[in-house]
Amino acid sequence: MKTFLAAALTLAAFLAIAPRVAFSQNATPPTDAADVTAAEQQKVAAAQKGNRYDSVVKVVDIGKYNVAVALTHHESPTPNASTHSGITELYIVTSGSGTLTTGGTIPGAKPGGANPLPTGPGTGGPAIVGGTSRHMGPGDIAIIPPNVPHAWTEVNPPLNVLVVRADAEHVLPSGYVNPALKQYRKLIIVPGLQALSRPRPVNRQYPKPQQSRTRSRPRALRLGAVGCILCLTITPQANTGRRK
């Protein structure tokens, strides 16, 4: 409980400092909070495949900067080290443990990150030289400034890390929502649409023409028989009267 309370306080201080390093001062700040619920995080995690992923849940435009929330998962050490230009990362370990190495240099680092997601432009290379290593477990937090090399050099799987990214230069796409959450909304709407599109059940209670004709024949025969009987009973009386 104490570790997650410390995480919340660190996150609040982190977001309070972020506007001071903002790149743009013209955007209008929001007037309400944005939510990233546990259900949304679980939905995004369930949609991922593979032993390692870095998946952004949402990118919120704060006005002066963007804030992104991402989920990272590691079953083994990261194959290379990396840096991110203009983005500060807050690592919060939620399960598993590992050794995070930061700082130093990346010999032979090359530019990368042409795609704005998940971390925007930066550099990458095979390993860190002269960095600082620390073991991290659930509730532990690390704040990684822009352009600082970092890599998970040891992993006790499954290592899951909640990552908050302050994007002072609006590198990340503002308003981004993970496709897994869009699919979730569709699943709520589609059943209703399917119900509306289903053909109505056929009403089979009305009488069929063939059945009505077959049922009317016995009645007609009965009426004809009664008419014949009446004729037979009336005719002799009429004849008898004439003879008299």
C-alpha positions, 0 to 999 in steps of 0.5 A, a space after each residue: 500500500 505504501 509503495 503505491 501511495 509513493 507512486 501516486 505522490 511521485 506521479 503528481 510531482 512529475 506532472 506538476 513539473 512537466 509544464 515548465 519544460 513545455 514546448 508550446 504555450 498556445 494550446 488551451 489546457 483542458 478543464 476536466 480530468 482524463 481517465 485510464 481505467 483498470 478495465 481499459 488497461 486489461 483490455 489493451 494487455 489482453 489484445 497484445 501478443 508476444 513476449 515483449 510489447 510497449 503499447 500506448 493506452 491513451 495520449 491526452 493533450 494537456 495543452 502545453 504538452 501531452 501525457 501518454 499512459 502505456 503498458 510494457 511487458 517483458 519476458 526477457 531482457 531488452 535486446 538493445 538500449 535506447 533513448 527518447 528525444 523530448 519525452 520523460 518517462 515514469 516507470 512504475 513496476 506493477 508485477 515481476 522484477 528486473 534490473 533497469 540500467 540507465 545513464 552512461 552511453 550507447 556505443 554505436 547508437 543509431 537514430 530510430 523511432 520514425 514512428 511517433 508511437 510508442 516513444 517518438 524519435 530517439 536513438 538505439 544501440 546494443 548496450 549501455 556502457 558506464 550506466 547505473 543499475 538498480 533492481 526494481 520490483 512492484 511499486 518501485 519507480 524510476 524517472 527517466 529524463 529525455 535522451 538518457 539511455 535505458 534498458 532492462 538488463 535482467 528480467 524475472 518474468 513476467 515483468 509488467 511496467 506502467 509507463 507515464 510519458 510527458 511529451 513536452 514537444 507534442 511528438 506523440 499523436 494527441 488524442 490517441 486511443 488504443 485500437 483495442 479500446 475502439 474494438 471494445 466500444 464496437 462490441 457494445 454497439 454491434 449486438 444492438 445493431 444485429 438485433 435490429 437487423 435480424 428478420 422478424 419471426 414469421 407469424 404462423 398463426 394465420 389460417 392457411 388457405 388450404 386448411 380453410 377450404 378443407 374445413 368448410 367442405 364438411 359444413 357445406 355438405 351438412 347444410 346441403 343434407 339438411 336442405 334436402 331433408 326439408 324438401 322431402 318433408 315439405 313436398 309430400 304435404 303439398 301433394 296431399 293437399 292438392 289431392 284433397 
